[in-house]
Amino acid sequence: MEPKDCVAKFYSSDFYKNPDTVKEYLHPEAQLFWNSSAGFHKLTYSEIAGMSKELSQSFEQLRADISHLLSDGNMVTIRFTYYVRTVENPDEELPMAHFIAIWECRDGKMLKGHQISQQADDSPENLDSFLPI
């Protein structure tokens, strides 16, 4: 799989509900270096898979709205917002967080990622930044 397709398909997938999806897109030696609003996290493949399982317990749906997807060889940069429907309120979709990630891919899978996230808000300027120019 081409690196750009791999990254886009992973974030748009049902990885949070299907552990086999994590295997399909992440390299067994995958590492994610993540700066979130809660602090820094270094995650291994098994920790990413475990976090995916936790997401399935909180969210009925997790949808990535991708605004930017750039690639250069085996390096891919993606910018997106996750929208969620919670178990408690499955009828309302809310923005959860904004992300930018840079992934190095190897053997058709995501190997090493650097990700930054921030809690989403519903300011029109922020949400409008995802509209095409």
N, C-alpha and C positions, 0 to 999 in steps of 0.2 A: 504494500500500500504506500502511496506517495505520502511524504511527511505532512503536507498541508491537509490532505484528506483525513489522515489519521487523527490529527489534533481536532479538526472541526467535528468529525464524526464522534470522537470520544465525548467532547463537551455537550454535544447535542443528543447523546445516547441515553439509554436507561441504565447507565452504570450503577446508579444508586439503588436499583431494584434487582439487577441481574449481575451476580458475581462473575459470570462467564464473560461479560462485556469488558470488565476490567482486564481480564486475561487477554482479550482480543487486541486491546489497544496499548496496554502498558508493558514495557520490557520487564522481564523478571528482576532485573537489577535497577529498576526505576527508583529515582530519588526526586523529591519535590522540596524545594527551598521556598517557603511561603511566608511572606510578610503580610500579616492580616492586622485588622484593627485591634485584635486581641493579643498581638505579639508575633514573634518569630517561631516558626515550626519547621523542622526538618523531618520529612516523612519518607519512609521506605515503601517499597511495593506493598508489603503486608499491612502497613499502617494506612496507606491509601485505601486498600481494599476494606479494611476495618471501618474506616471513616465512611465509606460508601454504604456499608451496611447500616450504620447509625443514621444516615440521612434517610434511608427508606422507612425508618420508624417514626420520623417526624413529618415527612412530606408525602402527600398524595401524588404530587407532581412537581418536578424540577425542570424548568425550561430555560435554555440559554438563548438569549437574543444577541447574536454575534453582529458587531458593528464593523470590526476590522479583522482581517485575516491575511497576513503577509508571510511570505516564505523566501528563504535564500538558501538553496541547497538543502541540507538536513536540519536547518533551523527554521522554526515557525513561531510567529508572534500572533497572539489572538487577544482581542478586547471584546468583552461581553458583559451582560448583566444577567444574573440568574433571577428568574421569577418563580415563585413557589405557590403551591396550594397546600395548606397545612392539613394534617389529619383532623384537627379540631374545626377547621373552616374550609372544607374542600370546594366551596362555591365561589370563593374570592381569590383571585390571583394577585399577589403582591410582589413588588421588587424586593429582593433579599440583599444582594450585594453586587458591586461592580468589580470586575477583574481585568487584569492584564497579565498574560503569561507568555513566557518565552520557553519553548521546548526544543531540545536537541533530540532528534530521532535516530534510531539505529535499527536495522533489520525490519523496517516497516512498523516500528513501535516507538512509543514515547519513552525516552531514557532519562533525561535530566531536565527538570523544569525549575524555572524561577518565576514565582507568581506573587502578585501584589493584589490585595483586595481591600475594599472599604465598604462599610454598610451603605446600602442604597437609601436614597431619599427620593421623594417624588417631585422634586423641583422641576418645573418645565424645561429650564435650560439644560439640566442634566439629562433628562429623558429625551429631549429633542436632539441631543448630540448623537443619537443613534440613527437619526433620520438621514437618508442620502442627501447630499448637497446638490 
